[in-house]
Every structure is written in structure tokens, then in C-alpha cells.
Amino acid sequence: MTTSPHPVAASDLEAVERQLGRRPRGVAHVAHRCPCGEPDVLRTAPRLPDGAPFPTTFYATCPRLTGAISTLETQGVMREMSARLERDPELAAAYARAHEHYLASRGELGHVEEIAGVSAGGMPTRVKCLHVLAAHSLAAGPGVNPLGDEVLASVGQWWSPTSCAEARAETRAPDGG
């Protein structure tokens, strides 16, 4: 299996552990950072250390980001996007290209037969998880995953008005603990 040429910093793993409330598994590297500097998307190995296949290559970790995305999911955005994929051949083609990009990105980390050809988030034909699509867009940059780009446009500046790092510092006890 291929891994990142740069080891993941212990401080990044600690930040993600705070975000998730558990140790992250199978981290290849930080794929994107929030403007506050904290990791917000991890790139995860296609096979976890315990041997389980893991198709979610790009994993959103920031609680403020994932909370904002969860709100969109409760509003029926996934159902609406899936319907648009059926009606709009250009959107469907762009989403299929996003699926291929996702598979290629995971393939750079190794091949896992159990998940070969399976990306995540419902790609390439439906929308099943907005978190995956947004994480893919953050990691890959604008223009790769059109629906992920839409999710990010909808959530706006999740880090504002107070960054995650500042919010964490504000919630610490007065003695610094």
C-alpha cells in the first residue's frame, strides 16, 4: 500500500481525536485544513489497520462542518440532488467523472478488492452522503465534484465567526485545563 510521503503529525491526530471523540483510523494524511488551521478532511487508507475495507477515502472531521452538512441532509438535499442527476445528463456526467476521480485517489493508496469500483456518497448514480461529497470537494478542489461544490456553497463559512481553534480555547477552564 502506498502512503503519504509525509507522516501525519501527532498534533493533527490529536486535533482529529478531539473532533471525533475517538482516535482516527487508517489516516494517510490531512487532505484539507480549515481556514483556522485545524484538519477538516482526512485522506484514509482503503483498508483499516484491523483489516476492514474502508471506501471513504475523504473523511470530513470538523464538527462544525459536519454539523452544517447534517442540517442540509435533514432538509432533503440528497433526494433533490439525486432527482437532478436523473434529469440533467451534464450533471450526471460530471458526477460520474467525480466518481472516477474518487476511485483514482483511493487507488493511489492501494487496491482493496472488496471495494473495487465502489466510491462513496452514492456516486456515480445517486446522492447518499453529503459529508463525503463535501470532503471530496475540499480535498480535490473546486470543479472536481459538482455536488460537493454545491454542498460547500450551501454551508458557507462554517468556521466563522469564531474558528474551531478559538472556540476550543474559549471553552477551556480558566486554569488552562
OpenMM code with the backbone's topology and positions (N, CA, C; nanometers):
from openmm import Vec3, app, unit

residues = "MET THR THR SER PRO HIS PRO VAL ALA ALA SER ASP LEU GLU ALA VAL GLU ARG GLN LEU GLY ARG ARG PRO ARG GLY VAL ALA HIS VAL ALA HIS ARG CYS PRO CYS GLY GLU PRO ASP VAL LEU ARG THR ALA PRO ARG LEU PRO ASP GLY ALA PRO PHE PRO THR THR PHE TYR ALA THR CYS PRO ARG LEU THR GLY ALA ILE SER THR LEU GLU THR GLN GLY VAL MET ARG GLU MET SER ALA ARG LEU GLU ARG ASP PRO GLU LEU ALA ALA ALA TYR ALA ARG ALA HIS GLU HIS TYR LEU ALA SER ARG GLY GLU LEU GLY HIS VAL GLU GLU ILE ALA GLY VAL SER ALA GLY GLY MET PRO THR ARG VAL LYS CYS LEU HIS VAL LEU ALA ALA HIS SER LEU ALA ALA GLY PRO GLY VAL ASN PRO LEU GLY ASP GLU VAL LEU ALA SER VAL GLY GLN TRP TRP SER PRO THR SER CYS ALA GLU ALA ARG ALA GLU THR ARG ALA PRO ASP GLY GLY".split()
positions = [
    Vec3(0.0838, -0.1175, 0.0000),
    Vec3(0.0000, 0.0000, 0.0000),
    Vec3(0.0879, 0.1232, 0.0000),
    Vec3(0.0513, 0.2224, -0.0785),
    Vec3(0.1226, 0.3478, -0.0844),
    Vec3(0.0675, 0.4403, 0.0232),
    Vec3(0.1537, 0.5142, 0.0884),
    Vec3(0.1085, 0.6108, 0.1877),
    Vec3(0.1658, 0.7464, 0.1532),
    Vec3(0.1227, 0.8446, 0.2294),
    Vec3(0.1706, 0.9803, 0.2089),
    Vec3(0.3209, 0.9872, 0.2327),
    Vec3(0.3931, 1.0700, 0.1561),
    Vec3(0.5362, 1.0833, 0.1787),
    Vec3(0.5667, 1.1554, 0.3105),
    Vec3(0.4688, 1.2219, 0.3675),
    Vec3(0.4868, 1.2947, 0.4927),
    Vec3(0.4041, 1.2279, 0.6005),
    Vec3(0.4652, 1.1914, 0.7118),
    Vec3(0.3871, 1.1312, 0.8192),
    Vec3(0.2864, 1.2315, 0.8747),
    Vec3(0.1779, 1.1814, 0.9275),
    Vec3(0.0763, 1.2676, 0.9872),
    Vec3(0.1289, 1.3140, 1.1227),
    Vec3(0.1274, 1.4430, 1.1442),
    Vec3(0.1775, 1.4998, 1.2691),
    Vec3(0.0919, 1.4546, 1.3863),
    Vec3(0.1573, 1.4287, 1.4977),
    Vec3(0.0856, 1.3892, 1.6196),
    Vec3(-0.0167, 1.4956, 1.6576),
    Vec3(0.0154, 1.6229, 1.6381),
    Vec3(-0.0784, 1.7305, 1.6722),
    Vec3(-0.2042, 1.7246, 1.5853),
    Vec3(-0.1890, 1.6837, 1.4588),
    Vec3(-0.3064, 1.6686, 1.3722),
    Vec3(-0.3924, 1.5514, 1.4184),
    Vec3(-0.3287, 1.4411, 1.4539),
    Vec3(-0.4052, 1.3263, 1.5037),
    Vec3(-0.4771, 1.3604, 1.6340),
    Vec3(-0.4120, 1.4381, 1.7195),
    Vec3(-0.4760, 1.4823, 1.8442),
    Vec3(-0.5942, 1.5741, 1.8149),
    Vec3(-0.5792, 1.6643, 1.7190),
    Vec3(-0.6889, 1.7542, 1.6818),
    Vec3(-0.8078, 1.6739, 1.6301),
    Vec3(-0.7812, 1.5764, 1.5450),
    Vec3(-0.8898, 1.4946, 1.4902),
    Vec3(-0.9539, 1.4100, 1.5998),
    Vec3(-0.8742, 1.3615, 1.6914),
    Vec3(-0.9311, 1.2853, 1.8034),
    Vec3(-1.0269, 1.3727, 1.8844),
    Vec3(-0.9906, 1.4978, 1.9069),
    Vec3(-1.0825, 1.5911, 1.9750),
    Vec3(-1.2091, 1.6105, 1.8929),
    Vec3(-1.1926, 1.6248, 1.7612),
    Vec3(-1.3081, 1.6476, 1.6747),
    Vec3(-1.4040, 1.5291, 1.6753),
    Vec3(-1.3488, 1.4090, 1.6636),
    Vec3(-1.4312, 1.2887, 1.6503),
    Vec3(-1.4710, 1.2272, 1.7843),
    Vec3(-1.3957, 1.2581, 1.8878),
    Vec3(-1.4190, 1.1940, 2.0163),
    Vec3(-1.3620, 1.0531, 2.0218),
    Vec3(-1.2752, 1.0217, 1.9281),
    Vec3(-1.2080, 0.8903, 1.9219),
    Vec3(-1.0835, 0.9050, 1.8362),
    Vec3(-0.9939, 0.8074, 1.8447),
    Vec3(-0.8735, 0.8080, 1.7611),
    Vec3(-0.9130, 0.7817, 1.6166),
    Vec3(-0.8599, 0.8581, 1.5242),
    Vec3(-0.8864, 0.8286, 1.3824),
    Vec3(-0.8115, 0.7022, 1.3416),
    Vec3(-0.8675, 0.6309, 1.2450),
    Vec3(-0.8074, 0.5051, 1.1988),
    Vec3(-0.7664, 0.5179, 1.0530),
    Vec3(-0.6553, 0.4566, 1.0192),
    Vec3(-0.6134, 0.4462, 0.8803),
    Vec3(-0.5790, 0.5768, 0.8120),
    Vec3(-0.5358, 0.6764, 0.8865),
    Vec3(-0.5094, 0.8085, 0.8285),
    Vec3(-0.3851, 0.8037, 0.7402),
    Vec3(-0.4032, 0.8390, 0.6137),
    Vec3(-0.2897, 0.8511, 0.5216),
    Vec3(-0.2279, 0.9903, 0.5350),
    Vec3(-0.3131, 1.0928, 0.5361),
    Vec3(-0.2668, 1.2294, 0.5588),
    Vec3(-0.3848, 1.3238, 0.5733),
    Vec3(-0.3556, 1.4458, 0.6142),
    Vec3(-0.4570, 1.5502, 0.6194),
    Vec3(-0.4777, 1.5975, 0.4758),
    Vec3(-0.5999, 1.5845, 0.4272),
    Vec3(-0.6299, 1.6192, 0.2882),
    Vec3(-0.6710, 1.7645, 0.2718),
    Vec3(-0.7183, 1.8262, 0.3799),
    Vec3(-0.7593, 1.9667, 0.3747),
    Vec3(-0.7592, 2.0219, 0.5158),
    Vec3(-0.7300, 2.1502, 0.5245),
    Vec3(-0.7349, 2.2203, 0.6536),
    Vec3(-0.8367, 2.3320, 0.6471),
    Vec3(-0.9073, 2.3470, 0.7545),
    Vec3(-0.9989, 2.4586, 0.7735),
    Vec3(-0.9166, 2.5880, 0.7719),
    Vec3(-0.9755, 2.6997, 0.7352),
    Vec3(-0.9011, 2.8254, 0.7424),
    Vec3(-0.8449, 2.8549, 0.8819),
    Vec3(-0.9004, 2.7915, 0.9870),
    Vec3(-0.8468, 2.8125, 1.1215),
    Vec3(-0.7199, 2.7313, 1.1447),
    Vec3(-0.6831, 2.6440, 1.0502),
    Vec3(-0.5613, 2.5659, 1.0607),
    Vec3(-0.5812, 2.4222, 1.1058),
    Vec3(-0.6969, 2.3906, 1.1609),
    Vec3(-0.7249, 2.2546, 1.2060),
    Vec3(-0.7528, 2.1650, 1.0843),
    Vec3(-0.7211, 2.0356, 1.0945),
    Vec3(-0.7623, 1.9438, 0.9875),
    Vec3(-0.9154, 1.9423, 0.9793),
    Vec3(-0.9687, 1.9384, 0.8595),
    Vec3(-1.1135, 1.9198, 0.8460),
    Vec3(-1.1486, 1.8042, 0.7531),
    Vec3(-1.0519, 1.7548, 0.6773),
    Vec3(-1.0719, 1.6368, 0.5931),
    Vec3(-0.9461, 1.5502, 0.6002),
    Vec3(-0.9663, 1.4226, 0.6259),
    Vec3(-0.8569, 1.3259, 0.6230),
    Vec3(-0.8651, 1.2439, 0.4955),
    Vec3(-0.7517, 1.2002, 0.4490),
    Vec3(-0.7461, 1.1002, 0.3434),
    Vec3(-0.7135, 0.9692, 0.4138),
    Vec3(-0.8017, 0.8724, 0.3971),
    Vec3(-0.7959, 0.7491, 0.4741),
    Vec3(-0.7620, 0.6308, 0.3845),
    Vec3(-0.6824, 0.5411, 0.4367),
    Vec3(-0.6426, 0.4204, 0.3636),
    Vec3(-0.7663, 0.3364, 0.3294),
    Vec3(-0.7615, 0.2671, 0.2164),
    Vec3(-0.8764, 0.1857, 0.1763),
    Vec3(-0.8929, 0.0575, 0.2586),
    Vec3(-0.7938, 0.0252, 0.3385),
    Vec3(-0.8063, -0.0863, 0.4328),
    Vec3(-0.7583, -0.0364, 0.5679),
    Vec3(-0.8448, -0.0473, 0.6681),
    Vec3(-0.8114, -0.0008, 0.8022),
    Vec3(-0.7119, -0.0957, 0.8681),
    Vec3(-0.6454, -0.0502, 0.9729),
    Vec3(-0.5466, -0.1359, 1.0399),
    Vec3(-0.6025, -0.2704, 1.0871),
    Vec3(-0.7330, -0.2767, 1.1171),
    Vec3(-0.7918, -0.4041, 1.1597),
    Vec3(-0.8268, -0.4958, 1.0431),
    Vec3(-0.7979, -0.4502, 0.9194),
    Vec3(-0.8225, -0.5308, 0.8007),
    Vec3(-0.9531, -0.5013, 0.7291),
    Vec3(-1.0382, -0.4208, 0.7889),
    Vec3(-1.1684, -0.3899, 0.7278),
    Vec3(-1.1497, -0.2982, 0.6069),
    Vec3(-1.2213, -0.3284, 0.4962),
    Vec3(-1.2186, -0.2361, 0.3825),
    Vec3(-1.2888, -0.1059, 0.4206),
    Vec3(-1.2390, 0.0054, 0.3697),
    Vec3(-1.2943, 0.1363, 0.4036),
    Vec3(-1.3025, 0.2211, 0.2770),
    Vec3(-1.4213, 0.2321, 0.2170),
    Vec3(-1.4329, 0.3047, 0.0904),
    Vec3(-1.4272, 0.4569, 0.1035),
    Vec3(-1.4440, 0.5102, 0.2233),
    Vec3(-1.4491, 0.6551, 0.2409),
    Vec3(-1.3080, 0.7129, 0.2459),
    Vec3(-1.2541, 0.7415, 0.1301),
    Vec3(-1.1184, 0.7940, 0.1183),
    Vec3(-1.1058, 0.9326, 0.1794),
    Vec3(-1.2018, 1.0196, 0.1533),
    Vec3(-1.2009, 1.1556, 0.2055),
    Vec3(-1.3059, 1.1647, 0.3149),
    Vec3(-1.2587, 1.1913, 0.4372),
    Vec3(-1.3421, 1.1819, 0.5554),
    Vec3(-1.3457, 1.3168, 0.6263),
    Vec3(-1.4640, 1.3794, 0.6301),
    Vec3(-1.4791, 1.5090, 0.6977),
    Vec3(-1.4760, 1.4878, 0.8487),
    Vec3(-1.3963, 1.5682, 0.9178),
    Vec3(-1.3789, 1.5510, 1.0618),
    Vec3(-1.4244, 1.6702, 1.1452),
    Vec3(-1.4271, 1.7890, 1.0899),
    Vec3(-1.4595, 1.9095, 1.1667),
    Vec3(-1.6056, 1.9041, 1.2109),
    Vec3(-1.6324, 1.9106, 1.3408),
    Vec3(-1.7701, 1.9015, 1.3882),
    Vec3(-1.8595, 2.0154, 1.3382),
    Vec3(-1.8030, 2.1325, 1.3210),
    Vec3(-1.8851, 2.2435, 1.2713),
    Vec3(-1.9221, 2.2209, 1.1255),
    Vec3(-1.8288, 2.1729, 1.0474),
    Vec3(-1.8564, 2.1408, 0.9070),
    Vec3(-1.9574, 2.0273, 0.8979),
    Vec3(-1.9328, 1.9189, 0.9696),
    Vec3(-2.0229, 1.8032, 0.9591),
    Vec3(-2.1612, 1.8365, 1.0142),
    Vec3(-2.1677, 1.9220, 1.1145),
    Vec3(-2.2977, 1.9640, 1.1672),
    Vec3(-2.3771, 2.0433, 1.0641),
    Vec3(-2.3090, 2.1345, 0.9961),
    Vec3(-2.3760, 2.2142, 0.8925),
    Vec3(-2.4243, 2.1250, 0.7782),
    Vec3(-2.3430, 2.0261, 0.7428),
    Vec3(-2.3814, 1.9344, 0.6360),
    Vec3(-2.4986, 1.8470, 0.6806),
    Vec3(-2.4976, 1.8026, 0.8034),
    Vec3(-2.6089, 1.7213, 0.8550),
    Vec3(-2.7404, 1.7984, 0.8477),
    Vec3(-2.7345, 1.9284, 0.8742),
    Vec3(-2.8549, 2.0110, 0.8627),
    Vec3(-2.9084, 2.0071, 0.7196),
    Vec3(-2.8199, 2.0158, 0.6215),
    Vec3(-2.8634, 2.0066, 0.4811),
    Vec3(-2.9280, 1.8709, 0.4533),
    Vec3(-2.8681, 1.7653, 0.5074),
    Vec3(-2.9240, 1.6319, 0.4837),
    Vec3(-3.0665, 1.6214, 0.5386),
    Vec3(-3.0916, 1.6820, 0.6532),
    Vec3(-3.2272, 1.6753, 0.7102),
    Vec3(-3.3276, 1.7562, 0.6286),
    Vec3(-3.2799, 1.8447, 0.5438),
    Vec3(-3.3675, 1.9281, 0.4615),
    Vec3(-3.4006, 1.8641, 0.3266),
    Vec3(-3.3581, 1.7403, 0.3054),
    Vec3(-3.3927, 1.6699, 0.1821),
    Vec3(-3.3045, 1.7011, 0.0632),
    Vec3(-3.1882, 1.7586, 0.0854),
    Vec3(-3.0994, 1.7971, -0.0243),
    Vec3(-3.0536, 1.6749, -0.1038),
    Vec3(-3.0293, 1.5632, -0.0373),
    Vec3(-2.9819, 1.4429, -0.1083),
    Vec3(-3.0869, 1.3948, -0.2089),
    Vec3(-3.2106, 1.3914, -0.1666),
    Vec3(-3.3194, 1.3472, -0.2550),
    Vec3(-3.3308, 1.4405, -0.3759),
    Vec3(-3.3204, 1.5716, -0.3504),
    Vec3(-3.3280, 1.6702, -0.4588),
    Vec3(-3.2119, 1.6536, -0.5568),
    Vec3(-3.0913, 1.6343, -0.5043),
    Vec3(-2.9738, 1.6176, -0.5914),
    Vec3(-2.9843, 1.4893, -0.6732),
    Vec3(-3.0309, 1.3813, -0.6118),
    Vec3(-3.0474, 1.2545, -0.6848),
    Vec3(-3.1477, 1.2712, -0.7991),
    Vec3(-3.2549, 1.3445, -0.7748),
    Vec3(-3.3543, 1.3696, -0.8797),
    Vec3(-3.2929, 1.4517, -0.9925),
    Vec3(-3.2105, 1.5485, -0.9593),
    Vec3(-3.1452, 1.6294, -1.0621),
    Vec3(-3.0509, 1.5449, -1.1466),
    Vec3(-2.9826, 1.4479, -1.0834),
    Vec3(-2.8941, 1.3592, -1.1597),
    Vec3(-2.9722, 1.2826, -1.2670),
    Vec3(-3.0938, 1.2442, -1.2363),
    Vec3(-3.1766, 1.1711, -1.3328),
    Vec3(-3.2220, 1.2594, -1.4479),
    Vec3(-3.2409, 1.3891, -1.4219),
    Vec3(-3.2931, 1.4815, -1.5235),
    Vec3(-3.1860, 1.5534, -1.6043),
    Vec3(-3.0651, 1.5649, -1.5490),
    Vec3(-2.9630, 1.6507, -1.6095),
    Vec3(-2.8421, 1.5664, -1.6528),
    Vec3(-2.8346, 1.5325, -1.7819),
    Vec3(-2.7248, 1.4477, -1.8274),
    Vec3(-2.5859, 1.5110, -1.8093),
    Vec3(-2.5752, 1.6422, -1.8185),
    Vec3(-2.4454, 1.7079, -1.7983),
    Vec3(-2.4006, 1.6951, -1.6530),
    Vec3(-2.4938, 1.7148, -1.5608),
    Vec3(-2.4619, 1.6986, -1.4192),
    Vec3(-2.4254, 1.5534, -1.3907),
    Vec3(-2.5014, 1.4617, -1.4468),
    Vec3(-2.4730, 1.3187, -1.4261),
    Vec3(-2.3344, 1.2820, -1.4790),
    Vec3(-2.2958, 1.3377, -1.5927),
    Vec3(-2.1636, 1.3086, -1.6491),
    Vec3(-2.0529, 1.3667, -1.5608),
    Vec3(-2.0729, 1.4877, -1.5103),
    Vec3(-1.9730, 1.5494, -1.4217),
    Vec3(-1.9616, 1.4705, -1.2910),
    Vec3(-2.0733, 1.4218, -1.2415),
    Vec3(-2.0734, 1.3428, -1.1183),
    Vec3(-2.0059, 1.2075, -1.1407),
    Vec3(-2.0249, 1.1501, -1.2590),
    Vec3(-1.9565, 1.0247, -1.2929),
    Vec3(-1.8047, 1.0474, -1.2990),
    Vec3(-1.7625, 1.1623, -1.3499),
    Vec3(-1.6195, 1.1947, -1.3513),
    Vec3(-1.5670, 1.2111, -1.2080),
    Vec3(-1.6484, 1.2686, -1.1210),
    Vec3(-1.6094, 1.2809, -0.9796),
    Vec3(-1.5900, 1.1430, -0.9184),
    Vec3(-1.6782, 1.0505, -0.9507),
    Vec3(-1.6667, 0.9112, -0.9047),
    Vec3(-1.5336, 0.8512, -0.9500),
    Vec3(-1.4986, 0.8708, -1.0761),
    Vec3(-1.3724, 0.8180, -1.1289),
    Vec3(-1.2524, 0.8818, -1.0584),
    Vec3(-1.2599, 1.0112, -1.0315),
    Vec3(-1.1530, 1.0793, -0.9589),
    Vec3(-1.1386, 1.0209, -0.8188),
    Vec3(-1.2510, 0.9970, -0.7534),
    Vec3(-1.2502, 0.9403, -0.6179),
    Vec3(-1.1826, 0.8037, -0.6187),
    Vec3(-1.2213, 0.7202, -0.7162),
    Vec3(-1.1606, 0.5871, -0.7265),
    Vec3(-1.0103, 0.5960, -0.7522),
    Vec3(-0.9696, 0.6863, -0.8394),
    Vec3(-0.8271, 0.7020, -0.8694),
    Vec3(-0.7506, 0.7505, -0.7459),
    Vec3(-0.8097, 0.8412, -0.6707),
    Vec3(-0.7450, 0.8911, -0.5491),
    Vec3(-0.7283, 0.7799, -0.4467),
    Vec3(-0.8303, 0.6972, -0.4327),
    Vec3(-0.8187, 0.5840, -0.3403),
    Vec3(-0.7166, 0.4841, -0.3918),
    Vec3(-0.7162, 0.4615, -0.5220),
    Vec3(-0.6216, 0.3679, -0.5822),
    Vec3(-0.4764, 0.4054, -0.5577),
    Vec3(-0.4485, 0.5329, -0.5432),
    Vec3(-0.3122, 0.5772, -0.5119),
    Vec3(-0.2668, 0.5249, -0.3756),
    Vec3(-0.3617, 0.4930, -0.2891),
    Vec3(-0.3305, 0.4450, -0.1545),
    Vec3(-0.3281, 0.2931, -0.1459),
    Vec3(-0.3740, 0.2260, -0.2499),
    Vec3(-0.3745, 0.0799, -0.2500),
    Vec3(-0.5020, 0.0256, -0.3109),
    Vec3(-0.4993, -0.1011, -0.3453),
    Vec3(-0.6149, -0.1675, -0.4045),
    Vec3(-0.6755, -0.2633, -0.3013),
    Vec3(-0.8059, -0.2532, -0.2851),
    Vec3(-0.8790, -0.3427, -0.1960),
    Vec3(-0.9920, -0.4029, -0.2781),
    Vec3(-0.9811, -0.5304, -0.3073),
    Vec3(-1.0745, -0.5967, -0.3976),
    Vec3(-1.2200, -0.5818, -0.3527),
    Vec3(-1.2455, -0.5906, -0.2242),
    Vec3(-1.3849, -0.5853, -0.1752),
    Vec3(-1.4566, -0.4555, -0.2107),
    Vec3(-1.3823, -0.3479, -0.2322),
    Vec3(-1.4456, -0.2192, -0.2631),
    Vec3(-1.4062, -0.1661, -0.4013),
    Vec3(-1.3480, -0.2508, -0.4823),
    Vec3(-1.3089, -0.2104, -0.6179),
    Vec3(-1.4314, -0.1599, -0.6936),
    Vec3(-1.4196, -0.0440, -0.7544),
    Vec3(-1.5278, 0.0137, -0.8336),
    Vec3(-1.6338, 0.0860, -0.7522),
    Vec3(-1.6252, 0.0781, -0.6202),
    Vec3(-1.7228, 0.1435, -0.5327),
    Vec3(-1.6570, 0.2680, -0.4751),
    Vec3(-1.7153, 0.3839, -0.5015),
    Vec3(-1.6586, 0.5045, -0.4407),
    Vec3(-1.7306, 0.5280, -0.3086),
    Vec3(-1.7944, 0.6398, -0.2914),
    Vec3(-1.8641, 0.6688, -0.1665),
    Vec3(-1.9663, 0.7781, -0.1920),
    Vec3(-2.0542, 0.7965, -0.0978),
    Vec3(-2.1508, 0.9050, -0.1075),
    Vec3(-2.2615, 0.8817, -0.2072),
    Vec3(-2.2699, 0.7600, -0.2643),
    Vec3(-2.3718, 0.7301, -0.3636),
    Vec3(-2.3248, 0.7443, -0.5072),
    Vec3(-2.2029, 0.7964, -0.5245),
    Vec3(-2.1524, 0.8137, -0.6613),
    Vec3(-2.1474, 0.6781, -0.7304),
    Vec3(-2.1726, 0.6696, -0.8572),
    Vec3(-2.1919, 0.7774, -0.9528),
    Vec3(-2.3375, 0.8063, -0.9888),
    Vec3(-2.4344, 0.7355, -0.9313),
    Vec3(-2.5711, 0.7489, -0.9816),
    Vec3(-2.6700, 0.8135, -0.8856),
    Vec3(-2.6340, 0.8280, -0.7585),
    Vec3(-2.7263, 0.8883, -0.6626),
    Vec3(-2.6463, 0.9625, -0.5567),
    Vec3(-2.7181, 1.0291, -0.4689),
    Vec3(-2.6539, 1.1021, -0.3603),
    Vec3(-2.6998, 1.0390, -0.2293),
    Vec3(-2.6029, 0.9854, -0.1570),
    Vec3(-2.6313, 0.9120, -0.0341),
    Vec3(-2.5711, 0.9785, 0.0890),
    Vec3(-2.4640, 1.0570, 0.0717),
    Vec3(-2.3964, 1.1188, 0.1858),
    Vec3(-2.3308, 1.2498, 0.1428),
    Vec3(-2.3866, 1.3598, 0.1903),
    Vec3(-2.3311, 1.4906, 0.1553),
    Vec3(-2.1943, 1.5137, 0.2188),
    Vec3(-2.1685, 1.4499, 0.3338),
    Vec3(-2.0396, 1.4664, 0.4012),
    Vec3(-1.9247, 1.4197, 0.3109),
    Vec3(-1.9440, 1.3058, 0.2474),
    Vec3(-1.8409, 1.2515, 0.1581),
    Vec3(-1.8191, 1.3438, 0.0388),
    Vec3(-1.9276, 1.3943, -0.0177),
    Vec3(-1.9148, 1.4802, -0.1352),
    Vec3(-1.8429, 1.6098, -0.1010),
    Vec3(-1.8763, 1.6696, 0.0130),
    Vec3(-1.8098, 1.7927, 0.0550),
    Vec3(-1.6625, 1.7665, 0.0855),
    Vec3(-1.6338, 1.6557, 0.1542),
    Vec3(-1.4944, 1.6221, 0.1854),
    Vec3(-1.4141, 1.6036, 0.0570),
    Vec3(-1.4742, 1.5371, -0.0421),
    Vec3(-1.4075, 1.5184, -0.1706),
    Vec3(-1.3775, 1.6536, -0.2351),
    Vec3(-1.4755, 1.7430, -0.2333),
    Vec3(-1.4549, 1.8754, -0.2930),
    Vec3(-1.3466, 1.9540, -0.2216),
    Vec3(-1.3442, 1.9478, -0.0892),
    Vec3(-1.2394, 2.0198, -0.0159),
    Vec3(-1.1015, 1.9637, -0.0486),
    Vec3(-1.0909, 1.8318, -0.0528),
    Vec3(-0.9611, 1.7684, -0.0782),
    Vec3(-0.9147, 1.7883, -0.2220),
    Vec3(-1.0056, 1.7758, -0.3166),
    Vec3(-0.9691, 1.7808, -0.4587),
    Vec3(-0.9680, 1.9221, -0.5150),
    Vec3(-1.0407, 2.0122, -0.4521),
    Vec3(-1.0522, 2.1484, -0.5020),
    Vec3(-1.1779, 2.1665, -0.5844),
    Vec3(-1.2151, 2.2907, -0.6088),
    Vec3(-1.3372, 2.3204, -0.6839),
    Vec3(-1.3328, 2.2630, -0.8253),
    Vec3(-1.4501, 2.2229, -0.8736),
    Vec3(-1.4636, 2.1770, -1.0106),
    Vec3(-1.4490, 2.0276, -1.0307),
    Vec3(-1.4123, 1.9538, -0.9294),
    Vec3(-1.3966, 1.8086, -0.9432),
    Vec3(-1.5275, 1.7368, -0.9120),
    Vec3(-1.5936, 1.7755, -0.8045),
    Vec3(-1.7200, 1.7131, -0.7660),
    Vec3(-1.8277, 1.8214, -0.7603),
    Vec3(-1.9112, 1.8305, -0.8639),
    Vec3(-2.0060, 1.9417, -0.8711),
    Vec3(-2.1051, 1.9447, -0.7549),
    Vec3(-2.1484, 1.8287, -0.7088),
    Vec3(-2.2444, 1.8280, -0.5994),
    Vec3(-2.1755, 1.8573, -0.4661),
    Vec3(-2.0527, 1.8136, -0.4506),
    Vec3(-1.9756, 1.8515, -0.3323),
    Vec3(-1.9531, 2.0016, -0.3276),
    Vec3(-1.9255, 2.0605, -0.4441),
    Vec3(-1.9096, 2.2058, -0.4515),
    Vec3(-2.0385, 2.2768, -0.4090),
    Vec3(-2.1530, 2.2222, -0.4504),
    Vec3(-2.2821, 2.2807, -0.4113),
    Vec3(-2.3035, 2.2716, -0.2608),
    Vec3(-2.2666, 2.1596, -0.2028),
    Vec3(-2.2801, 2.1441, -0.0575),
    Vec3(-2.1979, 2.2505, 0.0132),
    Vec3(-2.0735, 2.2676, -0.0291),
    Vec3(-1.9872, 2.3667, 0.0345),
    Vec3(-2.0416, 2.5080, 0.0172),
    Vec3(-2.0962, 2.5384, -0.0993),
    Vec3(-2.1563, 2.6700, -0.1205),
    Vec3(-2.2751, 2.6902, -0.0266),
    Vec3(-2.3507, 2.5840, -0.0031),
    Vec3(-2.4679, 2.5931, 0.0839),
    Vec3(-2.4308, 2.6108, 0.2308),
    Vec3(-2.3247, 2.5448, 0.2768),
    Vec3(-2.2880, 2.5583, 0.4186),
    Vec3(-2.2137, 2.6885, 0.4453),
    Vec3(-2.1528, 2.7449, 0.3440),
    Vec3(-2.0838, 2.8721, 0.3628),
    Vec3(-1.9630, 2.8591, 0.4530),
    Vec3(-1.9367, 2.9621, 0.5278),
    Vec3(-1.8168, 2.9694, 0.6126),
    Vec3(-1.8459, 2.9084, 0.7499),
    Vec3(-1.8344, 2.7769, 0.7580),
    Vec3(-1.8657, 2.7068, 0.8823),
    Vec3(-1.7704, 2.7455, 0.9952),
    Vec3(-1.6546, 2.7951, 0.9639),
    Vec3(-1.5533, 2.8308, 1.0628),
    Vec3(-1.5742, 2.9702, 1.1208),
    Vec3(-1.6690, 3.0431, 1.0695),
    Vec3(-1.6889, 3.1815, 1.1080),
    Vec3(-1.8173, 3.1937, 1.1908),
    Vec3(-1.8275, 3.2831, 1.2848),
    Vec3(-1.7396, 3.3962, 1.3128),
    Vec3(-1.6210, 3.3612, 1.4032),
    Vec3(-1.6238, 3.2460, 1.4666),
    Vec3(-1.5133, 3.2052, 1.5531),
    Vec3(-1.4569, 3.0753, 1.4997),
    Vec3(-1.3276, 3.0713, 1.4815),
    Vec3(-1.2660, 2.9487, 1.4303),
    Vec3(-1.2798, 2.8369, 1.5328),
    Vec3(-1.2666, 2.7143, 1.4866),
    Vec3(-1.2746, 2.5977, 1.5758),
    Vec3(-1.1672, 2.6064, 1.6837),
    Vec3(-1.0475, 2.6469, 1.6475),
    Vec3(-0.9386, 2.6574, 1.7442),
    Vec3(-0.9703, 2.7637, 1.8491),
    Vec3(-1.0259, 2.8785, 1.8066),
    Vec3(-1.0627, 2.9832, 1.9019),
    Vec3(-1.1767, 2.9379, 1.9913),
    Vec3(-1.2762, 2.8694, 1.9344),
    Vec3(-1.3889, 2.8197, 2.0136),
    Vec3(-1.3398, 2.7213, 2.1193),
    Vec3(-1.2448, 2.6356, 2.0830),
    Vec3(-1.1902, 2.5393, 2.1784),
    Vec3(-1.1187, 2.6126, 2.2911),
    Vec3(-1.0410, 2.7148, 2.2575),
    Vec3(-0.9682, 2.7910, 2.3595),
    Vec3(-1.0655, 2.8626, 2.4525),
    Vec3(-1.1775, 2.9126, 2.3995),
    Vec3(-1.2764, 2.9826, 2.4803),
    Vec3(-1.3473, 2.8903, 2.5773),
    Vec3(-1.3576, 2.7615, 2.5449),
    Vec3(-1.4293, 2.6682, 2.6313),
    Vec3(-1.3405, 2.6037, 2.7366),
    Vec3(-1.2113, 2.6291, 2.7302),
    Vec3(-1.1201, 2.5748, 2.8319),
    Vec3(-1.1452, 2.6418, 2.9656),
    Vec3(-1.1179, 2.5673, 3.0708),
    Vec3(-1.1331, 2.6208, 3.2058),
    Vec3(-1.0339, 2.7356, 3.2283),
    Vec3(-1.0652, 2.8266, 3.3177),
    Vec3(-0.9771, 2.9412, 3.3419),
    Vec3(-0.8338, 2.9024, 3.3785),
    Vec3(-0.8138, 2.7850, 3.4353),
    Vec3(-0.6770, 2.7444, 3.4720),
    Vec3(-0.6014, 2.6840, 3.3537),
    Vec3(-0.6622, 2.6906, 3.2330),
    Vec3(-0.5957, 2.6395, 3.1132),
    Vec3(-0.6216, 2.4929, 3.0903),
    Vec3(-0.7001, 2.4279, 3.1734),
    Vec3(-0.7242, 2.2853, 3.1598),
    Vec3(-0.8508, 2.2582, 3.0960),
] * unit.nanometer
topology = app.Topology()
chain = topology.addChain("A")
for resn in residues:
    res = topology.addResidue(resn, chain)
    for name in ("N", "CA", "C"):
        topology.addAtom(name, app.Element.getBySymbol(name[0]), res)
